[in-house]
Amino acid sequence: MHLLEISDLITVTDPRTGERLPVRRDDVIRRLRESGDRRAARIVARLPAGPDDVLDPLAVDRLMIGVHTEMQRLSEELRVDERLVHVIGPLFEAIREIAGRRGRFRLVDIGCGLGYLIRRLAATGALGPGVELIGVDLDAALVAEADRLARAEGLDCRFVHGNAFDLPEVATVYVSTGVLHHFRGPALGEFFEAQADSPALAFCHFDIAATGLAPVGAWMFHRARMRHPLGRHDGVVSARRAHSDETLLRAASVPGIRPLLYEPRSLANPFCTTLRPILGVRPELEEPLRRALGRDSRRLVGAERLSPGRPAGPGLPGAAGTGASTGASLGSAR
């Protein structure tokens, strides 16, 4: 059975042009029923549509902004920004070391949604001076709201509607939170290849840890904090679609990149682990990064340190959920 998230199906954007594409409600309902998810089909059936059965784009935008606002509250409670800074702070220390502490750097958040991470980094100045902060998403409504919030908060950051890999500016580091599980099958490897082919020095992507407790924890958190059934549904499905450590390391093993997991399953407490990052660094960055992390560098693990023979988990070809077509793309995932 393929696991589909409603949000991937009700907003579809052309990744080349950024154009919003019409979505027929019956088509979404059919796909969800075919995947065996009748509950999700009932949720979509209640969404407003026009006489041509095309989902009302304004209603969908309002819904997605509402859901992402609730997701931001979850991120605040889980202190996602602090956990990311714990890793990318030393990463930028390492970059400054090899760059001779000169120049201006650029962090690009892929699939930024309402821009919570970028706005928090701008508000706290946690990465130090000389780091330009850019959030990118293919959902124009989310980008517009992120920009409105940043201006209201007087923050020095910006948000772009489009594909993160088509920006005219060169990224130093790509980051994301909750994006990787949207990429299925070959698309996951292509996502990492696009970053390796760019001039970027590193990436750091946080996503749900594929533990047996993740779906249970997701159900509890989303049941308590998400008001709309769509948010509750997608939160649990996201946890069930999480990629295994082996899948992520294999997909991120692209030329010119050293892939590293920070706190993989073998080192983490499954009762406490919700999100964990996979990093990719240019080879010359690994040792400076380990020095910057200090004792925490022991939590960085490459493929050679994972236990051999462990089951592959959900994300490899042939596993549950692999190959599902989603609305996620290189510039936007929710």
Secondary structure by P-SEA (a helix, b strand, c coil): cbbbbcccccccccccccbbbbbbaaaaaaaaaaaccaaaaaaaaaccccccccccaaaaaaaaaaaaaaaaaaaaaaaaaaaaaacaaaaaaaaaaaaccbbbbbbbbcccccaaaaaaaaaaccccccbbbbbbbccaaaaaaaaaaaaaacccccccccccccccccccbbbbcccccccccaaaaaaaaaaaaccccbbbbbccccccaaaaaaaaaaaaccccaaaaaaaaaaaaacccaaaaaaaaccccbbbbbcccccccccccccbbbbbbbcccaaaaaaaaaccccccccccccccccccccccccccccccccccccccccc
